[in-house]
């Protein structure tokens, strides 16, 4: 019987190890970080997968909930803002109606209503609108005391009532100083005592002072404050007694005339406090007084290019202690006077370069010179009385034409 060749049955590779492909897939899919590669998916691995799936779903749900809550909050806030603005506008309309009433008593109520509305305003812009209305009221034309007919009691009472409204506006502004514009306002009185100017911008530019306006014990510590171009007329007195200046305040191109008074008695200038009177005029019996003021290191008082024409600049009992006082390029004419009497010039600099006082005078009577430099370079006029001899005073610089003998207080030759 013929032999049948032995046949070897070839089984397909997939049939050799039926779990091999599944094992490879499990290692490839389950061998990620945090999941242990297993030969089989046991109950623990399945439980971990279920927990992971629930975590992903929960995270996605939380994110969706957060987005929905944020959008809802934005909608609610916008609605609240609209409601607050609508309420503010209603209150504003009512307050302005009171402010414009013919009765002074109702106007006073309108002033306080606007002040309260400014405090409660939902935005800075709406708050500033209330402030602008108050300041604009002060700029409106009004009858002055001199316009009231003598003997007309009703007219005088009306004038006094409206003046009280104006002064109330000033007091309200003082208590809420931030951004205020008094440009061109006529002040027949007012009280800014103990006000603190530390931020924002406050303008008194080109204001006219016809009454007593007080800034006593005020503090100028920051912000931008300007009195440039103001006019202090007869009957007007602006009082800065015992005020502290530690920031720059501009008084440029002001005019003090006809008996007007600008007073800085006992004021303190230091720590960057600079008061600038450049290009100003003191005329016709007007007076600017710094009696008893202190100019410490870092402080400066500038009257450069100032004209004293028949008026007086008073530096009596001033204490110069490391700061600077300058009257460089000033002119003292028509009998005007600069009085540096009983001053204590212990350190710092007093600059009188190119000052022209040929038709006026500068006095240094009874002043002490303990170390401050005094510079009269290129000055014009008779040597002031009260200065020590130049030969023994290296801190004193004077024109060549001034004779040393003139410094004993007697008049000297004109330079």
Secondary structure, 3 states (H helix, E strand, C coil): CCCCCCCCCCCCHHHHCCCHHHHHHHHHHHCCCCCCCCCCCCHHHHHHHHHHHHHHHHHHHHHHHHHHHHHHHHHHHHHHHHHHHHHHHHHHHHHHHHHCCCCHHHHHHHHHHHHHHHHHCCCHHHHHHHHHHHHHHHHCCCCCHHHCCCCCHHHHHHHHHHHHHHHHHHHHHHHCCCEEECCCCEECCEECCCCEECCCEEECCCCEECCEEECCCCEECCCEEECCCCEECCCCEEECCCCEECCEEECCCCEECCCCEEECCCCEECCCCEEECCCCEEECCCEEECCCCEEECCCEEECCCCEEEECEEECCCCEEEEEEEECCCCEEECCCEEECCCCEEEEEEEECCCCECCCCEEECCCCEECCCEEECCCCECECCECCCCHHHCCCEECCCCCCHHHHHCCCCCEC
